């Protein structure tokens, strides 16, 4: 094996609807989510795994050679296709070159066309050779993507022929699988039993699955390239052209689309934009997240605004504007389409920040915005500020000191939201520091348009600067008025305080106090993978994110590193040092390059959700995380730009003389 990529690294292809294909470089499925055809039946939710994988063999005059590998319980790998991988290239989509023992070399490609619930597989010889054939067995399930599949008598193996196409409808209520191939099909139904998924095993979850294979497709590779197109019935357009014409047309169009997106990093960003209703949203991460409010508004600042995808930003903000209820935005739309969950204090505030950044960018670039759209966004922002001021769900309300009080027993409202049964791992009831930074930014944004919010901002900021400094540590308290008890403080050393100086349009903490706080965070929390969620040596610190559900959720915010926090931290680090070009160059070298080096260590071309708190900071959690990549892009394209003299952070509104509509000047 000569591939430059770790065989356990994961690749991802997305369809822009919520569906995707994913797997490892080796071809071994290590997660229940690894699949070739995984479709969103109610975009971006209702995900169903239809085709999990394939078995593939090449026969030459010298013998038969496997291209695939599977892992079976308890720990047997068969066949040995992974041993023949000579190279792997993820661009513009996953492509393997297999080197067979007799000198034959075969290229395999997998790609998903944009906004089509289908996947195209292709095989070709690197050099012409006589007598070479290919056989491929698709492996089916037809299950919810969180579940596992076991052998049963209800599975329907027999296909329905529709011209040259074959359609399988294995279970009622599950989309059928449509297969187009330029090869011959031989019906040979069989069950493959006891696949084992090592990532699920490591997470303490069910990890064994049975899959059904209805038959075998065969091609003569010596004559032509082999194509197999697998589609979700009723979820992908019906194309009457031949398999070869269709596959080549889709490949040409998709290659052109991806080339127009730009660099691999920008193409990776596009994976998270999906359709929701008539608008757009952002998937929080692959493979198991859908769209979450908090994640969407944090991630879009890098994925959509730093990349100037203004149409996507507009569509996302307008789509979510209609979901405001009692001043709150839902933090999650459940997969099955139940009532949205309004259980976040900060998602609505991040929305206000995203609206502000979008409007500023549209103004600066001359893109403009329709009066009706502007009115809807303003209305949503006003509803959030008014709802929070008056009081809303879960005890969220503006307190007498102008700060935002929130929380009730058993409910975790901040981004540190791990909960196991009734155990809230990081209870932060009261006035969490990052929530105050977000609240004061939202008030400052509101004050740019309506002076009614100016007094509220000034009172809240004065209270913040009086109450949050932690002189003993040299930073800020993580929570004040803990559990709603006035005058109490939580001085746990966590990264949330960084948002008072970076990551938001208006810094709340400035000067020497900000410098001391940033230095504290750097010395105790910074790692090359991001910021620790808890400082080493603190009671309850957990160095590694491992074990079953309880162990992992217990470690989630007790030391585990979060790459997305590098965005606010680096912005604060640059701000407190003046924001000049040389400072930004230093920050790129010191902070950005180590993070970019991790783009191929877990989810190829992406940044993982989390990492272990201690070296080597192994990537953990979701391998493809929207806000991790979004904040990397925001740093790369905005905060740390060195091709212009102006720095990106906006000045604190305290230091500006503003008109009623606010200053348009950026620092």
C-alpha positions, 0 to 999 in steps of 0.5 A: 500500500502506497497511499499517502492517507491514513487508511482509517481517515474518512471521506465524505460526499454530500448531496445538498439535501441532507443525504451523503455517502461516506467511508474510510480510505481502506474501504472498511466501514467503521461506523453505522453511518458509512454508506454509499446511498444515504438519502434524506427523505424530508430534506435535510432530515428523515435520513435512510441508509439504502445501500451500505457498501459493495463487494468488488472483485476483478478477474484477469487471465492470472486470477481473481483479486478483491478490491473491497474489504469488510470487517466481521465479528469478532475481528476478521477482515475479508477479503483483502482489497485494502492491501491493493490500494496504491493511492487515494485522492480525495479531489475532486471526489474520492478516487482509489487506484488499486495495484493488482499482483499481476500488474493490472491497475484499476481506478475506482471513483465515487461521487454524488451529483449536487441536489440528487439523491444518488451516487455514481460509481465508476471503474476503469483500467489505467492501461488497456489489458485483455480479458479483465472483468469486474464483478460488484455486489451491492449490500442493502439495508433500508433503515434509519441511519441511526439504527442497525439492520439484521437478517429477516424474512421481510426483506424483498430481494427481487428487483422490478425491471423498468427498461434497462433499470432495476428497482428494489423496494426492500421494505414498505415505507422506505424509498426504493433503490434504482440501479442503472448499470452498463453491465449485466445483472445476475440475480443471486440473493444472499445475506452477509452477516455480522459486519462489525463497526469498530467506531461504534464498538469504541463508543459503547454502542451496538456495532453488528449488522447484517446486510442483504445482497440481491445479486451481482453486476458484471462488466468487461473492463477491457472493453469500456469503463464500468458505471453503476448509478444508485438512486433513491426512488422518488427522490432523484430526477428520472433521466431517460438517457443511457447509463454511460451518457448519464454518468459521463454527463453527471461527472462533467457537470459535477467536476465543473461545479466543484471547480467553480467553487474554488479551493478544496477548503471552499469546496469542503465548506459547500458540503454543509449547505442544504435545503430546508423547505423553500430555503437553506440551512447548514448541517451541523456536522456529518455523519450524525447531526442535522441542522442546529440553531447555534451551530448554524449561526456560528458556522455561517459566519465562516462558511457563508460570510467569509466566503461571500456566499451572500445568497446562501446567507440570506436564504438561511437567515430568512428561513430561520427568521420565521421560527422565532417564538417568544424571542427564541429560535429552536436549537434543533429540528428533530429528525422525525419532524416533531416540534422544534426544541427551544432549549438554547439561550444563545442560539437566538443571540448568535442569530442576531450576530449573524444578521448583523454581519450579513447586513454589514457585508452586503453593504460593504460589497454593494450586494444590496438587500431587498427592503422586504428581506431587511424588514423580516430580519429586523423584525426577527432581531427585534422579537429576540431582543424584546422577548429576552428583555421581557422574559421567555422560556427556561427563566431567560430574562433581563435581570435588574443589573442589565445582564441576562439571567437564564436556566432552570434545574435539569435543563442545559441552555448553553453550548456546554450542553452535555447531559446524561439522563438527569445528570447535567454535566456542566450546569451553568445556570445564572449568568454565563460569561459568553451569554453576556458577551452575546447579549451585550453584542445583540443590544449594541446591534439593536442600538445601531437601529433603535436608540431604545436599546442603548441604555440597556447596553450601557447598563449591562456593560457596566455591570459586566465590567464590574462583576465578571473580572476574576482578580485571583486568576487574571481572567473572568468568572465563568458564571456569576449569580450561580443558580440565580443566587445573587453575588455567587461566582463560578471561577472554573477556568473555561474558554467561554470568557474569550468571547468577551474579547474576540469572536464577536463584532463588539469587544466587551473587555478591552485594554490590559484586562483583555490582554491578561485574560487572553494570555491566561487562556493561551497559557492554560487552554490553547492546544494546536487543535483548539481550546480546551473546555476545562483547564488541566488541574481543575477538579473533574478535568478529563484528559481523553474523550473515550469510553461509552456514552456516559464516559464520553458525555462526561468528558465532553466539556471537561477538558476536551478540545473544541477547534471552533473556539480557536476563531474567537481566541485568535481574534482576541489574541490579534485584537489585544496586540493591536491587529496589525499585519505583522501580528496577523502573520504571527497568528497565522503561523502560530495558530492557523497552520497547526489547525490546517495541518489537521485537515487530513487527520480524521475527516479528509478536507475537514476539521473534526468536532473535538479532540483529546485534551492531551497530546497528540490531541486525537480527533474525536466526535463528529469527523466533519463539523461545520463550525470547526471548518467555519471558524477556520475559514473565518480566520483564514479569509477575514480575521487573519488576512494580511493583504490589506492594511485594515484589521477586521475587529470592529471598535467597541461601541463605548468608544464611538460617537454614533448617529442613531443608525450607528457608525459604518466604519470598521477598525 
